[in-house]
Amino acid sequence: MKVYQKEEDAVQEAEAYRRCQGSWMTPAFYEEGPGYIVIEYMKGPTLYSVLKDAGTITSRQTEQILRIYTEMKRLGFTRRDAALFHLYVREDGTLAVIDLVHAYTKRYRKPIVLLRGLKRLGLLELFLDQVQTMAPECYEKWSLRRRRGVHESSDGEA
């Protein structure tokens, strides 16, 4: 169960989970009420903790991030982004994403929060090298600000 201080956030997140029902990338959505939602409990570590402990990012993990990004796009998310601590690693190695409250209310053209998290862990360059090979179109979009030397936008726009 997730409880919200602002009831509006609960409504927005419940709507996002309803739109994602049937998708492999999110936990199951069970119920909503005034100021709360109930979703499937996510077992397993966050991607943040896995990456921090390992000190590297594997090509499989990069592939999973790209799958999440593609699924967000398919589902019509306007904010195709997630913090590393909102990505859970399932037993089979696939990722699940939680905290969808702004999935349809904010607009991000690239995953700013994800990229910043990887940068803080010292893994951004390796990640982008892998993305360049696996999804060149994403690499072109995601690395644009880096080439300009800006990279630390606070508005999420790129």
Backbone as a chain_set.jsonl record, in Angstrom:
{"seq": "MKVYQKEEDAVQEAEAYRRCQGSWMTPAFYEEGPGYIVIEYMKGPTLYSVLKDAGTITSRQTEQILRIYTEMKRLGFTRRDAALFHLYVREDGTLAVIDLVHAYTKRYRKPIVLLRGLKRLGLLELFLDQVQTMAPECYEKWSLRRRRGVHESSDGEA", "coords": {"N": [[0.85, -1.172, 0.0], [0.519, 2.198, -0.808], [0.6, 5.365, 0.501], [-0.487, 8.691, 0.165], [0.301, 12.155, 0.597], [-0.919, 14.124, -0.862], [-3.996, 13.864, -2.283], [-4.502, 14.085, -4.988], [-2.148, 13.13, -6.185], [-2.364, 10.398, -5.665], [-4.572, 9.773, -7.242], [-3.547, 10.35, -9.805], [-1.426, 8.484, -9.965], [-2.797, 6.062, -9.697], [-4.293, 6.1, -12.043], [-2.213, 5.932, -13.914], [-1.197, 3.352, -13.332], [-3.468, 1.857, -13.997], [-3.541, 2.263, -16.767], [-1.334, 0.815, -17.412], [-1.94, -1.796, -16.902], [-1.535, -5.205, -17.513], [0.888, -4.893, -18.689], [4.258, -5.986, -18.699], [6.133, -4.492, -17.367], [5.41, -3.209, -14.979], [4.432, -3.51, -11.513], [1.598, -5.467, -10.426], [-1.571, -3.86, -10.249], [-3.835, -3.31, -7.702], [-5.818, -1.904, -6.168], [-7.463, 1.212, -5.369], [-7.994, 4.132, -3.358], [-9.248, 6.856, -1.334], [-6.569, 8.836, -1.312], [-4.7, 6.729, -1.429], [-3.061, 3.828, -2.917], [-2.965, 0.37, -3.879], [-0.536, -1.844, -4.753], [1.266, -4.598, -6.236], [3.673, -6.099, -4.136], [7.078, -5.456, -4.453], [9.593, -7.676, -4.664], [13.072, -8.205, -4.169], [16.152, -6.536, -5.118], [16.811, -3.005, -5.658], [17.674, -1.478, -8.787], [19.552, 0.473, -8.423], [20.914, -0.322, -6.026], [22.043, -2.747, -6.869], [23.745, -1.915, -8.967], [25.422, -0.147, -7.592], [26.681, -1.863, -5.744], [27.989, -3.634, -7.515], [29.551, -1.953, -9.054], [29.559, -1.598, -11.749], [27.805, -1.691, -14.917], [25.968, -4.062, -16.622], [25.661, -5.351, -19.987], [23.245, -6.641, -20.259], [21.688, -5.408, -18.267], [21.609, -2.81, -19.292], [20.218, -3.362, -21.644], [17.75, -4.096, -20.509], [16.95, -1.657, -19.383], [16.589, -0.191, -21.723], [14.455, -1.659, -22.809], [12.461, -1.056, -20.932], [12.234, 1.719, -21.411], [11.296, 1.678, -24.061], [8.853, 0.367, -23.668], [7.553, 2.231, -22.027], [7.24, 4.257, -23.867], [5.535, 2.97, -25.716], [3.265, 2.742, -24.125], [2.483, 5.327, -23.959], [3.613, 7.123, -22.153], [4.442, 10.36, -21.033], [6.485, 11.165, -19.519], [9.211, 9.608, -19.786], [11.083, 8.158, -17.915], [12.956, 7.184, -15.012], [13.982, 6.913, -11.652], [16.909, 5.248, -10.499], [16.458, 3.879, -8.14], [13.82, 3.323, -8.304], [13.54, 1.284, -9.99], [13.216, -2.105, -10.029], [14.916, -5.189, -9.648], [13.939, -8.19, -10.818], [13.706, -11.747, -10.009], [14.316, -13.146, -12.366], [15.949, -11.39, -13.646], [14.806, -9.376, -15.13], [13.538, -6.016, -15.263], [11.382, -4.038, -13.2], [9.27, -1.232, -12.93], [8.419, 1.296, -10.602], [6.502, 3.919, -8.971], [4.856, 5.822, -10.606], [3.633, 8.263, -10.651], [3.955, 10.69, -12.065], [3.922, 9.925, -14.7], [2.246, 10.585, -16.821], [1.936, 13.276, -16.597], [4.139, 14.946, -16.544], [6.642, 16.095, -18.868], [9.271, 14.591, -20.363], [11.911, 14.444, -22.534], [14.047, 12.841, -22.633], [15.624, 10.384, -20.505], [16.34, 11.954, -17.914], [16.602, 11.774, -15.044], [17.371, 9.115, -14.674], [19.793, 9.09, -16.17], [21.303, 10.943, -14.692], [21.488, 9.548, -12.257], [23.046, 7.355, -13.036], [25.353, 8.732, -13.722], [26.164, 9.724, -11.212], [26.944, 7.336, -10.052], [29.154, 6.809, -11.49], [28.853, 5.457, -13.876], [27.824, 6.323, -16.246], [29.176, 6.815, -18.725], [29.908, 4.185, -19.582], [27.357, 3.036, -19.759], [26.204, 4.661, -21.817], [27.937, 4.022, -23.905], [27.202, 1.371, -24.316], [24.516, 1.742, -25.017], [24.859, 3.125, -27.389], [25.653, 1.116, -29.131], [23.484, -0.715, -28.944], [21.084, 0.729, -29.311], [21.182, 3.038, -31.331], [19.612, 5.301, -32.014], [18.533, 6.146, -29.58], [20.877, 6.757, -28.249], [21.766, 8.988, -29.711], [19.812, 10.909, -29.026], [19.992, 10.962, -26.212], [22.611, 11.629, -25.586], [23.077, 14.154, -26.488], [23.038, 16.643, -24.959], [25.264, 16.202, -23.369], [27.321, 16.42, -25.198], [27.19, 19.101, -25.689], [27.963, 20.041, -23.303], [26.268, 20.763, -21.245], [24.437, 19.106, -19.727], [23.349, 19.068, -17.001], [20.553, 19.734, -16.645], [17.701, 21.065, -14.997], [15.077, 21.098, -15.624], [14.218, 18.915, -17.029], [13.847, 18.915, -19.73], [15.105, 18.335, -22.978]], "CA": [[0.0, 0.0, 0.0], [1.233, 3.466, -0.869], [-0.258, 6.436, 0.991], [-0.056, 9.982, -0.372], [-0.11, 13.365, 1.298], [-1.842, 14.812, -1.759], [-4.913, 12.908, -2.903], [-4.332, 14.218, -6.435], [-1.06, 12.227, -6.586], [-2.907, 9.034, -5.651], [-5.437, 9.653, -8.418], [-2.678, 10.304, -10.989], [-0.679, 7.233, -10.014], [-3.762, 4.992, -9.958], [-4.592, 6.167, -13.474], [-1.036, 5.413, -14.626], [-1.173, 1.889, -13.176], [-4.576, 1.294, -14.787], [-3.115, 2.271, -18.168], [-0.253, -0.171, -17.562], [-2.391, -3.16, -16.606], [-1.178, -6.145, -18.566], [2.271, -4.686, -19.103], [5.255, -6.709, -17.915], [7.111, -3.615, -16.707], [4.946, -2.655, -13.708], [3.771, -4.461, -10.613], [0.14, -5.523, -10.562], [-2.345, -2.821, -9.562], [-4.965, -3.983, -7.062], [-6.918, -1.11, -5.606], [-7.21, 2.614, -5.032], [-8.968, 4.742, -2.475], [-8.9, 8.256, -1.049], [-5.197, 9.066, -0.856], [-3.838, 5.54, -1.407], [-3.194, 2.77, -3.914], [-2.373, -0.906, -3.491], [0.113, -2.527, -5.866], [2.048, -5.779, -5.903], [4.925, -5.857, -3.419], [8.227, -5.792, -5.276], [10.688, -8.366, -3.997], [14.327, -8.046, -4.896], [16.873, -5.277, -4.925], [16.662, -1.951, -6.659], [18.789, -1.431, -9.725], [20.568, 1.326, -7.795], [21.754, -1.087, -5.102], [22.799, -3.731, -7.65], [24.817, -1.214, -9.676], [26.36, 0.387, -6.599], [27.464, -2.988, -5.219], [28.814, -4.221, -8.567], [30.474, -0.957, -9.597], [29.492, -1.636, -13.208], [26.5, -1.987, -15.49], [26.127, -5.085, -17.65], [24.893, -5.111, -21.209], [21.869, -7.115, -20.002], [20.995, -4.353, -17.523], [21.349, -1.732, -20.247], [19.14, -3.85, -22.498], [16.51, -4.026, -19.734], [16.582, -0.233, -19.301], [16.068, 0.165, -23.049], [13.13, -2.288, -22.92], [11.547, -0.231, -20.116], [12.036, 2.97, -22.131], [10.444, 1.36, -25.208], [7.505, 0.062, -23.16], [6.98, 3.51, -21.598], [6.832, 4.947, -25.091], [4.362, 2.248, -26.234], [2.129, 3.027, -23.244], [2.143, 6.74, -24.072], [4.154, 7.956, -21.073], [5.069, 11.62, -21.438], [7.723, 11.188, -18.736], [9.864, 8.305, -19.959], [12.232, 8.296, -17.026], [12.778, 6.564, -13.697], [15.159, 6.887, -10.794], [17.457, 3.898, -10.369], [15.868, 3.226, -6.97], [12.439, 2.966, -8.647], [13.628, 0.117, -10.867], [13.485, -3.307, -9.224], [15.423, -6.336, -10.389], [13.215, -9.422, -10.505], [14.54, -12.951, -9.949], [14.769, -13.541, -13.706], [16.823, -10.348, -14.173], [14.068, -8.295, -15.769], [13.283, -4.861, -14.406], [10.028, -3.517, -13.016], [9.33, 0.178, -12.535], [7.372, 1.79, -9.708], [6.392, 5.374, -8.827], [4.399, 6.324, -11.898], [2.731, 9.386, -10.386], [4.07, 11.745, -13.087], [4.128, 9.276, -15.998], [1.439, 11.237, -17.85], [1.735, 14.693, -16.28], [5.367, 15.681, -16.863], [7.186, 15.768, -20.189], [10.721, 14.432, -20.442], [12.279, 13.923, -23.849], [15.044, 11.805, -22.394], [15.575, 9.984, -19.088], [17.259, 12.808, -17.161], [16.831, 11.264, -13.689], [18.137, 7.884, -14.848], [21.146, 9.439, -16.595], [21.996, 11.556, -13.546], [21.799, 8.488, -11.303], [24.192, 6.607, -13.57], [26.525, 9.611, -13.626], [26.595, 9.731, -9.804], [27.596, 6.054, -9.776], [30.32, 6.683, -12.36], [28.532, 4.445, -14.886], [27.148, 6.929, -17.387], [29.925, 6.593, -19.972], [29.755, 2.781, -19.962], [25.961, 2.87, -20.174], [25.996, 5.284, -23.123], [28.67, 3.215, -24.893], [26.358, 0.209, -24.603], [23.331, 2.246, -25.717], [25.274, 3.48, -28.754], [25.661, -0.13, -29.899], [22.182, -1.391, -28.922], [19.991, 1.611, -29.754], [21.833, 4.285, -31.75], [18.678, 6.432, -32.008], [18.477, 6.625, -28.196], [22.176, 7.367, -27.955], [21.796, 10.326, -30.309], [18.957, 11.798, -28.225], [20.391, 11.023, -24.808], [23.955, 12.159, -25.385], [23.148, 15.482, -27.099], [23.431, 17.663, -23.981], [26.628, 15.911, -22.929], [28.236, 16.98, -26.189], [27.15, 20.554, -25.532], [28.553, 20.358, -22.013], [25.265, 21.275, -20.31], [24.121, 17.869, -19.005], [22.705, 19.12, -15.683], [19.288, 20.465, -16.715], [16.77, 20.775, -13.901], [13.703, 21.1, -16.095], [13.871, 17.657, -17.662], [13.734, 19.065, -21.168], [16.36, 18.178, -23.703]], "C": [[0.894, 1.233, 0.0], [0.238, 4.559, -0.492], [0.353, 7.775, 0.562], [-0.51, 11.122, 0.519], [-1.132, 14.131, 0.463], [-2.704, 13.766, -2.473], [-4.798, 12.927, -4.429], [-3.221, 13.282, -6.952], [-1.541, 10.78, -6.624], [-3.77, 8.793, -6.883], [-4.589, 9.517, -9.684], [-1.942, 8.969, -11.09], [-1.609, 6.045, -10.275], [-4.104, 4.948, -11.451], [-3.427, 5.608, -14.293], [-0.969, 3.895, -14.522], [-2.311, 1.218, -13.951], [-4.185, 1.217, -16.268], [-2.054, 1.199, -18.444], [-0.699, -1.6, -17.294], [-2.125, -4.061, -17.797], [0.237, -5.971, -19.078], [3.213, -5.424, -18.153], [6.109, -5.784, -17.055], [6.67, -3.059, -15.351], [4.39, -3.755, -12.813], [2.259, -4.416, -10.839], [-0.51, -4.43, -9.715], [-3.6, -3.471, -9.011], [-6.135, -3.074, -6.714], [-6.476, 0.335, -5.414], [-8.309, 3.095, -4.104], [-8.55, 6.171, -2.213], [-7.477, 8.36, -0.477], [-4.319, 7.832, -0.79], [-4.056, 4.677, -2.643], [-2.579, 1.5, -3.323], [-1.84, -1.559, -4.762], [0.856, -3.749, -5.335], [3.335, -5.368, -5.186], [6.091, -6.31, -4.293], [9.316, -6.423, -4.417], [11.949, -8.104, -4.81], [14.918, -6.672, -4.7], [16.498, -4.234, -5.971], [17.859, -2.012, -7.601], [19.915, -0.568, -9.148], [21.492, 0.499, -6.902], [22.596, -2.129, -5.833], [23.989, -3.062, -8.335], [25.873, -0.676, -8.709], [27.265, -0.721, -6.063], [28.425, -3.539, -6.26], [29.866, -3.249, -9.105], [30.524, -0.951, -11.117], [28.054, -1.871, -13.638], [26.719, -2.972, -16.635], [25.324, -4.716, -18.889], [23.451, -5.595, -21.042], [21.069, -6.053, -19.239], [20.675, -3.175, -18.435], [20.208, -2.12, -21.18], [17.79, -3.758, -21.788], [16.031, -2.577, -19.592], [15.984, 0.215, -20.626], [14.687, -0.443, -23.283], [12.091, -1.485, -22.144], [11.218, 1.059, -20.869], [11.086, 2.758, -23.321], [9.009, 1.083, -24.771], [6.817, 1.335, -22.671], [6.465, 4.279, -22.806], [5.568, 4.306, -25.659], [3.11, 2.58, -25.43], [1.752, 4.511, -23.224], [2.633, 7.61, -22.932], [4.707, 9.246, -21.675], [6.351, 11.839, -20.645], [8.327, 9.789, -18.81], [11.188, 8.346, -19.206], [11.919, 7.572, -15.731], [14.085, 6.675, -12.934], [15.628, 5.444, -10.662], [16.846, 3.152, -9.186], [14.38, 2.947, -7.15], [12.387, 1.828, -9.663], [14.039, -1.072, -10.01], [13.933, -4.442, -10.127], [14.678, -7.574, -9.916], [14.181, -10.61, -10.509], [15.1, -13.34, -11.31], [15.649, -12.481, -14.377], [16.107, -9.23, -14.897], [13.806, -7.187, -14.748], [11.794, -4.554, -14.339], [10.17, -2.084, -12.521], [8.144, 0.511, -11.64], [7.407, 3.31, -9.715], [6.075, 6.036, -10.168], [3.566, 7.597, -11.784], [2.793, 10.472, -11.472], [4.255, 11.188, -14.498], [3.388, 9.976, -17.136], [1.232, 12.729, -17.585], [2.97, 15.544, -16.539], [5.85, 15.24, -18.23], [8.714, 15.752, -20.119], [11.026, 13.828, -21.801], [13.386, 12.888, -23.76], [15.078, 11.516, -20.9], [16.605, 10.707, -18.22], [17.602, 12.218, -15.792], [17.681, 9.988, -13.744], [19.59, 8.198, -15.21], [21.94, 10.087, -15.457], [22.388, 10.512, -12.507], [22.999, 7.665, -11.748], [25.469, 7.439, -13.488], [27.057, 9.62, -12.193], [27.329, 8.443, -9.43], [28.856, 5.844, -10.628], [30.108, 5.7, -13.507], [27.924, 5.017, -16.164], [27.871, 6.648, -18.703], [29.772, 5.163, -20.471], [28.341, 2.516, -20.473], [25.749, 3.434, -21.575], [26.779, 4.566, -24.221], [27.836, 2.008, -25.295], [25.11, 0.628, -25.381], [23.685, 2.569, -27.162], [25.262, 2.253, -29.663], [24.256, -0.715, -30.038], [21.051, -0.564, -29.534], [20.564, 2.968, -30.15], [20.913, 5.506, -31.724], [18.513, 6.999, -30.602], [19.779, 7.327, -27.827], [22.223, 8.795, -28.491], [20.976, 11.322, -29.489], [19.526, 12.017, -26.833], [21.758, 11.65, -24.596], [24.112, 13.575, -25.917], [23.629, 16.546, -26.125], [24.845, 17.451, -23.49], [27.612, 16.535, -23.899], [28.273, 18.495, -26.103], [27.755, 20.994, -24.205], [27.57, 20.867, -20.988], [24.907, 20.202, -19.298], [23.38, 17.967, -17.67], [21.443, 19.974, -15.692], [18.39, 20.103, -15.549], [15.333, 20.683, -14.385], [13.283, 19.823, -16.804], [13.747, 17.743, -19.166], [15.106, 18.924, -21.802], [16.163, 18.513, -25.161]], "O": [[1.893, 1.297, 0.717], [-0.834, 4.668, -1.089], [1.57, 7.951, 0.599], [-1.58, 11.06, 1.123], [-2.081, 14.708, 0.993], [-2.189, 12.897, -3.177], [-4.976, 11.899, -5.08], [-3.348, 12.711, -8.036], [-1.165, 10.023, -7.518], [-3.703, 7.727, -7.494], [-4.872, 8.674, -10.536], [-1.846, 8.39, -12.172], [-1.24, 5.122, -11.001], [-4.19, 3.871, -12.041], [-3.646, 4.886, -15.265], [-0.712, 3.219, -15.518], [-2.131, 0.13, -14.498], [-4.468, 0.223, -16.938], [-1.904, 0.74, -19.576], [0.096, -2.527, -17.447], [-2.445, -3.725, -18.937], [0.735, -6.814, -19.824], [2.98, -5.471, -16.945], [6.747, -6.243, -16.108], [7.493, -2.485, -14.638], [3.936, -4.795, -13.292], [1.724, -3.446, -11.376], [-0.054, -4.12, -8.614], [-4.349, -4.11, -9.75], [-7.294, -3.424, -6.934], [-5.287, 0.637, -5.312], [-9.407, 2.54, -4.07], [-7.589, 6.652, -2.814], [-7.226, 8.019, 0.679], [-3.271, 7.875, -0.146], [-5.079, 4.773, -3.321], [-1.778, 1.557, -2.39], [-2.581, -1.796, -5.717], [1.044, -3.901, -4.128], [3.999, -4.41, -5.581], [6.084, -7.426, -4.812], [9.887, -5.769, -3.544], [11.879, -7.814, -6.005], [14.268, -5.763, -4.183], [15.943, -4.551, -7.023], [18.918, -2.533, -7.25], [21.093, -0.853, -9.364], [22.714, 0.605, -7.007], [23.743, -2.369, -5.456], [25.107, -3.576, -8.291], [27.071, -0.745, -8.983], [28.475, -0.535, -5.944], [29.561, -3.879, -5.93], [30.934, -3.664, -9.553], [31.43, -0.364, -11.709], [27.196, -2.208, -12.823], [27.553, -2.742, -17.511], [24.425, -3.877, -18.84], [22.535, -5.016, -21.625], [19.897, -5.828, -19.541], [19.586, -2.606, -18.357], [19.334, -1.304, -21.472], [16.793, -3.38, -22.403], [14.832, -2.31, -19.674], [14.979, 0.925, -20.646], [13.832, 0.196, -23.896], [10.981, -1.257, -22.627], [10.053, 1.447, -20.955], [10.185, 3.564, -23.555], [8.06, 1.514, -25.427], [5.615, 1.5, -22.879], [5.389, 4.874, -22.767], [4.633, 5.011, -26.042], [2.019, 2.685, -25.99], [0.803, 4.901, -22.543], [2.134, 8.72, -22.748], [5.368, 9.217, -22.713], [7.21, 12.617, -21.058], [8.004, 8.91, -18.011], [12.256, 8.541, -19.786], [10.754, 7.369, -15.391], [15.165, 6.544, -13.51], [14.816, 4.52, -10.711], [16.729, 1.927, -9.22], [13.742, 2.395, -6.253], [11.312, 1.456, -10.135], [15.079, -1.049, -9.351], [13.405, -4.633, -11.223], [14.775, -7.96, -8.751], [15.322, -10.495, -10.955], [16.233, -13.813, -11.403], [16.05, -12.642, -15.53], [16.73, -8.228, -15.248], [13.849, -7.406, -13.537], [11.05, -4.779, -15.293], [11.097, -1.769, -11.774], [7.019, 0.072, -11.881], [8.243, 3.917, -10.385], [6.912, 6.709, -10.768], [2.867, 7.966, -12.728], [1.778, 11.104, -11.764], [4.697, 11.908, -15.393], [3.846, 9.964, -18.279], [0.44, 13.375, -18.271], [2.85, 16.754, -16.736], [5.514, 14.153, -18.699], [9.353, 16.77, -19.851], [10.451, 12.804, -22.171], [13.628, 12.145, -24.711], [14.603, 12.329, -20.107], [17.622, 10.126, -17.84], [18.775, 12.168, -15.421], [18.601, 9.814, -12.945], [20.512, 7.634, -14.622], [23.125, 9.801, -15.289], [23.479, 10.572, -11.939], [23.862, 7.32, -10.941], [26.544, 6.905, -13.213], [28.267, 9.533, -11.981], [28.229, 8.459, -8.59], [29.538, 4.827, -10.499], [31.074, 5.167, -14.052], [27.552, 4.264, -17.065], [27.235, 6.279, -19.69], [29.533, 4.947, -21.659], [28.154, 1.853, -21.493], [25.175, 2.761, -22.431], [26.319, 4.512, -25.362], [27.768, 1.659, -26.473], [24.698, -0.069, -26.308], [22.89, 2.312, -28.066], [24.899, 2.35, -30.835], [23.874, -1.16, -31.12], [20.168, -1.106, -30.198], [20.45, 3.937, -29.399], [21.364, 6.617, -31.447], [18.368, 8.211, -30.444], [19.77, 8.368, -27.169], [22.671, 9.707, -27.796], [21.407, 12.456, -29.283], [19.537, 13.142, -26.334], [22.032, 12.158, -23.509], [25.196, 14.147, -25.804], [24.556, 17.288, -26.448], [25.557, 18.418, -23.221], [28.618, 17.112, -23.487], [29.294, 19.107, -26.417], [28.028, 22.177, -24.004], [27.989, 21.363, -19.942], [25.077, 20.415, -18.098], [22.811, 16.96, -17.249], [21.279, 20.845, -14.838], [18.33, 18.938, -15.157], [14.459, 20.239, -13.642], [12.112, 19.664, -17.146], [13.557, 16.717, -19.82], [16.122, 19.336, -21.241], [17.11, 18.441, -25.944]]}, "num_chains": 1, "name": "protein.A"}
